[in-house]
Amino acid sequence: MTPTRTAAVLLGGLALVATACAGPGDTGSGQTPVDGGTFTFAIGSDPGNLDPHMSVLSVTGQVDKFLYDSLLELSADGKPLPELAEKWAATSTTAATFTLRQGLTCADGAPLTAADVAANIVFVGDPVNKSPFAGLTIAPGTKATADEATRTITVTSGAPDAFLLRNIGALPIVCGKGLADRKRLAKGESGTGLFAVSEAVPNDHYTFTRRKDYAWGPGDWKAEPGLPDKLVLRVISNTSTAANLLLSGELNAAAITGPDRQRLDARKLFHADYNAPLGEIYYNQAAGRPGEDEAVRRALTQSLDLAQLGKVLTSGTGKPSQGMVTADPKACAGDTITGNLPAHDAAAAASALDAAGWQAGGDGVRVKNGKRLTLNVIYGTQLGPTMAPTAELFQQTWKALGAEVTLKGVDSPGLSQVLFGTGEWEVSLGPLGLALPSQLVPFVSGPAAPDGTNFAHIANPTYDQGVKQAAATSGDASCPTWIAAETALIKRVDVVPYVDSVIPIYGSGTKFTLSQGAVLPSSIRMYAK
């Protein structure tokens, strides 16, 4: 498995968190839009391979959002909007059709055909290609056929999908030359979106140029004054540096977490916000790992003051998690967390480990059958400056419980490599960002890494049975079953979500809206400073 097959890590993870809203601040109201400008946007880490079918990293998803359109967009209330498709229908959980708009072209000027779109869907649905979207948004074995005369694509899902229309509609679409040579896609070429690549310097910056032939967009979009001609994405991992550059005017936009938000809010900068998971715990349940034992997972969780951890992680701005899907508006509303995790009780946690056979050794580290209770804890550095002190609080708590704890901070690709490649970890603090409950399935069930995306080696029969039932029911009617299935994961301490956060993307001299956690290219407007 390649490192791009990764779990969702906020600000460097899964590009599936949904809608957002604008916050207070200078939206450019009363100012004159500026044509022909340059929009400079900070991204937290390098996006790596830009092939939109081979990475679910959120940073890659944001970059690809500028280059590749999908069949549908989402409105603020979660309703589908036309993008590449002008019409669509889903007749069941396994069948859907999409009709393309007229006159769609690729970044190289070639026409986008219905056959191209069908080939996109087939590629992702073919397990041989090992796309991380297979099983995530598109069921393995999904087929698609094209009718060029009517510009219609007919899709047959490889398995029942309660959210078939939305999942197929969200797939980034690439053009024919990219399908024939995916090395082009790795460089961001063969696009269908508003911008095209003009320069790429990995780990430094990416420059895109607006396509003058682009005449479509979400809903009834048309080009308006203030749309930039050039886009520069600068790789800036330090949020304080990004905040400084926003205030100096050297950046137009950046996602800022942690205490730097106070400086930007004081200057009344415009921001658009999205809801995201920030605090989640996964225990490696592979054979021979401490987390294989539910009693150990439960005791480790019970020893933690999750409310205090949440305050440190979000600088006091977070809210307790209520479910794995944080995107608003939620496809399925419900609280799967409250009352289903063990309450904080350090003494009870110690007693539970005693009962499970983990006895304190001479140096205070617990031992069972000659094996020390060793925990390698990994976390994503791209999550912001509060992640390291939060990880240190985990370390202090578990050391007091009798564990030997080693912390390892890694960037987004590094986290992917450990989770899906080496497997050398006991606890991961990297959250999953999800827009639909069905998107959780391949990460907590099915083949384990490195053969699949089930990175924590979870096997929960109650969840698996619930998922099977939910997937066979269309839309809202499936929600009670999805919620019950997710609750089964929480009760067995397979996943421990504890705090969510509102993530602002600040703007200076610009305004924009967000879609699926990313800046919507067609919404960007530049203003004179």
C-alpha positions in Angstrom: 0.0 0.0 0.0 1.3 3.5 -0.9 1.6 6.3 1.7 -1.2 8.1 0.0 -3.7 5.6 1.3 -4.2 7.5 4.5 -6.7 8.1 7.3 -8.1 11.6 7.7 -5.9 13.9 9.6 -7.2 17.4 10.1 -5.4 20.1 8.1 -3.5 17.4 6.4 -5.9 14.5 6.2 -9.1 13.3 4.7 -10.7 15.8 2.4 -14.2 14.9 3.3 -15.3 17.3 5.9 -18.3 19.3 4.6 -19.8 22.7 4.5 -18.8 25.9 6.2 -20.0 29.4 6.8 -18.5 32.8 6.9 -17.6 34.4 10.2 -17.5 38.1 11.1 -14.8 40.4 9.9 -13.9 42.4 6.8 -15.7 40.7 4.0 -14.7 43.3 1.5 -18.1 44.9 1.8 -18.0 48.4 0.3 -14.7 47.8 -1.4 -14.2 47.5 -5.1 -13.4 44.0 -6.5 -10.0 43.8 -8.1 -9.6 41.9 -11.3 -6.5 40.1 -12.4 -5.1 39.7 -8.9 -3.1 36.9 -7.2 -4.6 34.9 -4.4 -1.8 33.6 -2.1 -2.9 30.8 0.2 -0.9 29.0 2.9 -1.1 25.2 3.1 0.2 23.3 6.1 2.2 20.7 4.4 3.2 19.6 0.9 0.3 17.9 -0.9 2.6 15.2 -2.6 1.0 13.3 -5.4 -1.7 15.5 -6.9 -3.6 12.6 -8.6 -7.1 13.2 -7.1 -8.0 9.5 -7.2 -4.9 8.4 -5.2 -4.9 10.5 -2.1 -7.5 11.4 0.6 -5.2 13.9 2.4 -7.1 17.1 3.1 -4.2 19.2 2.0 -4.1 17.4 -1.4 -7.9 17.6 -1.6 -7.7 21.4 -1.2 -5.0 21.7 -3.9 -6.9 19.4 -6.2 -10.1 21.5 -5.6 -8.5 24.2 -7.7 -7.6 21.8 -10.5 -10.4 19.2 -10.7 -14.2 19.6 -10.6 -16.7 16.9 -9.6 -20.1 16.1 -11.1 -21.9 17.8 -8.2 -21.3 20.4 -5.5 -23.1 20.8 -2.2 -25.1 23.8 -1.1 -24.9 25.2 2.4 -27.9 23.0 3.4 -26.4 19.8 1.9 -28.4 19.8 -1.3 -26.7 18.7 -4.6 -25.8 21.5 -7.0 -24.8 21.1 -10.7 -21.2 21.3 -11.5 -19.9 19.2 -14.4 -23.4 17.5 -14.4 -26.5 19.4 -15.2 -28.9 16.6 -14.3 -28.8 13.5 -12.1 -31.0 10.8 -10.6 -30.6 7.9 -8.2 -33.2 5.2 -8.7 -31.9 2.9 -5.9 -28.9 2.3 -3.6 -27.1 0.8 -6.6 -28.1 2.8 -9.7 -27.6 6.4 -10.7 -27.3 8.6 -13.8 -25.6 11.9 -14.5 -26.0 14.1 -17.6 -23.1 16.4 -18.4 -23.3 20.1 -19.2 -22.6 21.1 -22.8 -19.2 22.5 -23.8 -17.1 21.1 -20.9 -13.4 21.3 -21.7 -10.1 20.2 -20.1 -7.1 22.3 -19.1 -5.4 21.4 -22.4 -8.5 22.5 -24.4 -9.7 19.0 -25.2 -13.4 18.2 -24.7 -14.5 16.4 -21.6 -16.5 13.4 -22.7 -19.1 11.2 -21.0 -16.7 8.3 -21.7 -13.9 10.1 -19.8 -16.2 10.6 -16.8 -17.3 6.9 -16.8 -13.7 5.9 -17.0 -12.9 7.9 -13.9 -15.6 6.0 -11.9 -14.5 2.6 -13.3 -10.9 3.3 -12.4 -11.7 4.1 -8.7 -14.1 1.2 -8.5 -11.6 -1.4 -9.8 -9.7 -2.8 -6.7 -6.7 -3.5 -8.9 -6.0 0.2 -9.0 -5.9 0.5 -5.2 -7.6 3.9 -5.1 -8.2 5.0 -1.5 -11.6 6.1 -2.6 -12.6 2.5 -3.4 -14.8 1.5 -0.4 -14.7 5.0 0.9 -16.9 6.8 -1.5 -17.2 4.3 -4.4 -17.8 0.7 -3.8 -15.3 -1.8 -5.2 -16.7 -3.3 -8.5 -18.7 -0.1 -9.4 -19.3 0.1 -13.2 -20.1 3.1 -15.4 -21.2 3.4 -19.0 -21.4 6.4 -21.3 -23.8 7.6 -24.0 -22.1 10.4 -25.9 -25.2 11.4 -27.8 -27.0 12.3 -24.6 -23.9 13.1 -22.5 -25.2 10.6 -19.9 -23.2 8.4 -17.6 -25.0 5.4 -16.0 -23.5 4.0 -12.8 -24.1 0.6 -11.2 -22.6 0.4 -7.7 -20.6 -2.6 -6.7 -22.5 -2.7 -3.4 -25.5 -1.0 -1.9 -24.8 2.6 -1.0 -27.2 4.6 1.1 -25.6 7.8 -0.2 -24.8 6.8 -3.8 -25.7 10.0 -5.5 -23.6 12.1 -3.2 -20.6 9.8 -3.2 -20.4 9.4 -7.0 -21.1 13.1 -7.4 -18.2 14.1 -5.2 -15.5 12.2 -7.1 -12.9 14.6 -8.7 -13.0 14.2 -12.5 -9.9 14.1 -14.6 -9.5 14.3 -18.4 -8.7 11.7 -21.0 -4.9 12.3 -21.2 -4.6 11.9 -17.5 -6.5 8.7 -17.5 -4.1 7.4 -20.2 -1.0 8.7 -18.3 -1.5 9.1 -14.6 2.0 10.7 -14.3 0.3 13.8 -15.6 -2.2 13.7 -12.7 0.6 13.3 -10.2 1.7 16.8 -11.4 -1.8 18.2 -11.4 -2.3 18.2 -15.1 -5.3 17.1 -17.2 -7.7 19.1 -15.0 -11.4 20.0 -15.3 -11.3 22.8 -12.8 -11.1 26.6 -12.7 -7.2 26.7 -12.5 -4.3 24.9 -14.2 -0.8 24.3 -13.0 1.9 26.7 -14.2 4.6 26.0 -11.7 5.2 23.4 -9.0 8.1 23.5 -6.5 7.4 20.8 -3.9 7.7 21.7 -0.3 7.8 25.4 -1.2 5.0 26.7 -3.5 2.6 25.8 -6.3 1.4 28.4 -8.9 -1.8 28.0 -10.8 -3.3 30.2 -13.6 -7.0 30.7 -14.1 -8.4 29.1 -17.2 -10.1 31.6 -19.5 -12.2 28.9 -21.2 -13.8 27.9 -17.9 -17.5 28.8 -18.2 -19.3 26.5 -15.7 -19.2 26.1 -11.9 -21.4 25.3 -8.9 -25.1 26.0 -9.6 -25.6 28.9 -12.0 -22.1 30.3 -11.3 -20.7 32.8 -13.8 -17.4 34.7 -13.6 -17.7 37.9 -11.6 -15.4 40.8 -10.9 -12.7 40.1 -8.3 -11.8 36.5 -9.4 -8.0 36.1 -9.3 -6.0 35.3 -12.4 -3.3 33.6 -10.5 -3.2 31.4 -7.4 -0.1 30.8 -5.3 -0.1 28.0 -2.7 2.7 28.4 -0.2 3.8 25.5 2.0 3.9 27.0 5.5 3.8 24.5 8.4 4.1 27.1 11.2 0.8 28.7 12.0 2.4 31.7 13.8 4.4 32.4 10.6 1.2 32.1 8.6 -0.6 34.5 10.9 2.2 37.0 10.7 2.1 36.9 6.9 -1.7 37.4 6.9 -1.3 40.5 9.1 1.5 41.9 6.9 -0.6 41.2 3.7 1.9 38.7 2.2 -0.8 36.0 2.5 -4.4 36.3 1.5 -5.7 33.2 3.2 -4.6 30.5 5.8 -6.2 28.1 8.2 -5.1 29.2 11.7 -5.6 27.2 14.9 -4.4 27.8 18.5 -3.7 31.1 20.2 -2.7 33.0 17.0 -6.4 33.2 16.3 -6.7 35.9 19.0 -4.4 38.3 17.1 -6.4 37.8 13.8 -9.7 38.2 15.5 -8.5 41.4 17.1 -7.8 42.8 13.7 -11.3 41.7 12.6 -10.0 39.7 9.6 -12.6 37.9 7.6 -12.9 34.2 8.1 -14.9 31.2 6.9 -15.3 28.4 9.4 -15.9 24.6 9.3 -16.6 22.0 11.9 -13.9 19.4 12.3 -12.9 16.6 14.6 -9.7 17.4 16.5 -9.4 15.0 19.4 -9.7 11.3 18.6 -7.9 8.2 19.9 -7.2 5.0 18.1 -5.6 1.9 19.6 -3.7 -0.5 17.5 -5.5 -3.8 17.9 -3.1 -5.9 15.8 -2.2 -9.3 17.4 0.4 -8.8 20.2 -0.3 -5.1 20.7 -1.7 -4.0 24.1 -4.7 -2.4 22.4 -5.8 -5.9 21.2 -7.4 -6.3 24.7 -10.6 -4.3 25.2 -9.8 -4.2 28.9 -6.6 -2.3 28.2 -8.3 0.1 25.8 -10.9 0.8 28.3 -8.4 1.3 31.2 -6.2 3.6 29.2 -9.3 5.7 28.2 -10.7 5.7 31.7 -7.4 7.1 33.1 -7.7 10.2 30.8 -9.4 13.4 31.7 -10.9 13.9 28.2 -12.4 17.2 29.1 -9.1 18.6 30.2 -7.3 17.2 27.1 -10.0 18.9 24.9 -9.3 22.2 26.5 -5.6 22.0 25.9 -6.0 20.8 22.4 -8.5 23.5 21.3 -7.2 26.3 23.6 -10.6 26.1 25.3 -12.6 26.8 22.2 -13.7 23.2 21.4 -16.9 21.3 22.2 -17.3 17.7 23.3 -17.7 15.3 20.4 -21.1 13.8 19.7 -20.2 11.7 16.7 -17.7 10.7 14.2 -19.3 12.8 11.4 -18.8 16.5 12.2 -19.7 18.1 8.9 -22.7 20.4 9.0 -25.4 19.9 7.9 -25.1 16.3 9.2 -26.4 13.6 6.9 -27.5 11.7 10.1 -28.0 13.6 13.3 -27.5 11.8 16.6 -25.2 11.6 19.6 -23.1 8.3 19.7 -20.6 9.5 22.2 -22.3 10.8 25.4 -22.6 8.1 28.0 -20.9 5.5 25.9 -17.2 6.0 26.9 -15.8 5.1 30.3 -15.9 8.0 32.8 -12.6 9.5 34.1 -11.4 7.4 37.1 -7.7 6.9 37.4 -8.0 4.5 40.4 -10.5 2.4 38.6 -8.3 2.3 35.5 -5.3 1.1 37.6 -7.5 -1.6 39.1 -8.7 -2.7 35.7 -5.1 -3.1 34.5 -4.3 -5.1 37.6 -7.3 -7.4 36.8 -6.1 -7.8 33.2 -2.8 -9.1 34.4 -0.7 -6.0 34.0 1.3 -5.7 37.2 3.7 -3.0 38.2 7.4 -3.9 37.7 10.4 -2.7 39.7 10.7 0.5 37.7 7.0 1.2 37.8 6.3 0.0 34.3 3.5 -2.6 34.2 4.4 -6.1 32.9 2.4 -9.0 31.7 3.9 -12.4 30.7 7.3 -10.8 30.6 6.1 -8.0 28.2 6.3 -4.4 29.3 3.3 -2.0 28.7 4.9 0.1 26.0 3.0 2.7 24.1 4.3 4.4 21.0 2.0 7.4 20.6 1.9 9.2 17.2 0.4 12.5 16.4 0.2 14.9 13.5 2.3 18.0 13.7 0.2 19.7 11.1 -2.7 19.8 13.6 -1.2 22.9 15.0 0.8 24.1 18.0 -1.5 22.7 20.7 -1.0 19.1 19.5 2.4 18.6 21.1 1.4 19.7 24.7 -1.8 17.6 24.4 0.3 14.6 23.5 2.6 15.3 26.5 -0.5 15.3 28.7 -1.4 11.9 27.4 2.2 10.8 28.2 2.1 12.1 31.8 -1.2 10.4 32.5 -0.3 7.0 31.1 3.1 7.1 32.7 1.4 7.6 36.1 -0.8 4.6 35.2 2.3 2.4 34.7 3.0 2.6 30.9 6.2 3.3 29.1 5.2 6.0 26.7 7.1 7.4 23.7 5.8 10.3 21.7 6.4 10.8 18.0 5.2 13.9 16.1 5.1 13.4 12.3 3.8 15.4 9.4 0.8 14.2 7.4 2.7 11.9 4.9 4.7 10.5 7.9 1.5 9.7 9.8 0.2 7.9 6.7 3.4 5.9 6.4 3.3 4.7 10.0 -0.5 3.9 10.1 -0.6 2.2 6.7 3.0 1.1 6.2 5.2 0.2 9.1 2.4 -0.3 11.6 4.8 0.5 14.4 2.4 2.3 16.8 0.2 1.6 19.7 -1.9 4.8 19.9 -2.7 7.3 17.2 -4.1 10.8 17.9 -4.9 11.6 14.3 -8.6 12.3 13.7 -10.8 11.3 10.8 -12.7 14.0 9.0 -16.0 12.6 7.6 -18.9 14.0 5.7 -21.0 10.8 5.7 -21.2 7.8 8.1 -20.5 5.4 5.2 -17.1 7.0 4.8 -16.0 5.6 8.2 -16.5 2.0 7.1 -13.2 1.2 5.4 -11.2 2.7 8.2 -12.7 0.6 11.0 -13.6 -2.6 9.3 -12.5 -4.9 6.5 -8.9 -5.7 5.5 -6.3 -4.3 7.9 -3.3 -2.3 6.9 -1.1 -2.7 4.9 -3.6 -4.7 2.7 -6.5 -2.4 3.5 -7.3 0.9 5.1 -8.4 -0.5 8.5 -5.3 0.9 10.1 -6.2 0.0 13.7 -7.1 -3.6 12.9 -10.6 -3.2 14.3 -13.0 -6.2 14.1 -16.4 -5.3 15.6 -19.2 -7.7 14.4 -22.0 -5.5 15.7 -20.7 -2.6 13.7 -20.2 -4.7 10.6 -23.7 -6.1 10.7 -25.2 -2.6 11.2 -23.3 -1.2 8.3 -24.6 -4.0 6.0 -28.1 -3.1 7.0 -27.6 0.6 6.7 -26.0 0.5 3.3 -29.0 -1.3 1.8 -31.4 1.5 2.9 -31.5 4.7 0.9 -30.8 8.2 2.4 -32.4 9.4 5.6 -34.1 6.1 6.3 -30.7 4.5 6.9 -29.7 7.0 9.6 -31.0 5.1 12.8 -29.0 2.0 11.7 -25.8 4.1 10.9 -26.1 5.7 14.4 -26.5 2.3 16.1 -23.5 0.9 14.3 -21.3 3.8 15.2 -22.4 3.5 18.8 -21.2 -0.1 18.9 -17.7 1.2 18.0 -17.7 3.7 20.8 -19.0 1.3 23.4 -16.2 -1.2 22.7 -13.6 1.6 22.8 -12.6 0.9 19.2 -12.6 4.7 18.6 -12.5 7.5 21.2 -13.6 10.9 19.8 -13.5 13.5 22.6 -13.4 17.0 21.2 -14.4 18.9 18.0 -13.2 22.3 16.9 -14.4 25.1 14.6 -11.5 25.7 12.2 -11.3 29.2 10.7 -9.7 30.0 7.4 -8.8 33.7 7.6 -8.7 36.0 4.7 -6.9 39.3 4.1 -7.9 41.4 1.1 -10.3 38.7 0.0 -13.4 36.8 0.8 -14.5 33.3 -0.1 -16.8 30.4 0.9 -15.9 26.8 1.8 -17.2 23.6 0.5 -16.3 20.2 2.1 -13.7 21.9 4.3 -11.9 23.6 1.4 -11.9 27.0 -0.2 -14.3 27.0 -3.1 -12.3 28.3 -6.1 -15.2 29.9 -7.9 -16.1 31.9 -4.7 -12.8 33.8 -4.3 -13.1 37.6 -4.6 -10.1 39.9 -4.3 -10.4 43.5 -3.0 -8.1 46.5 -2.8 -6.4 46.8 0.5 
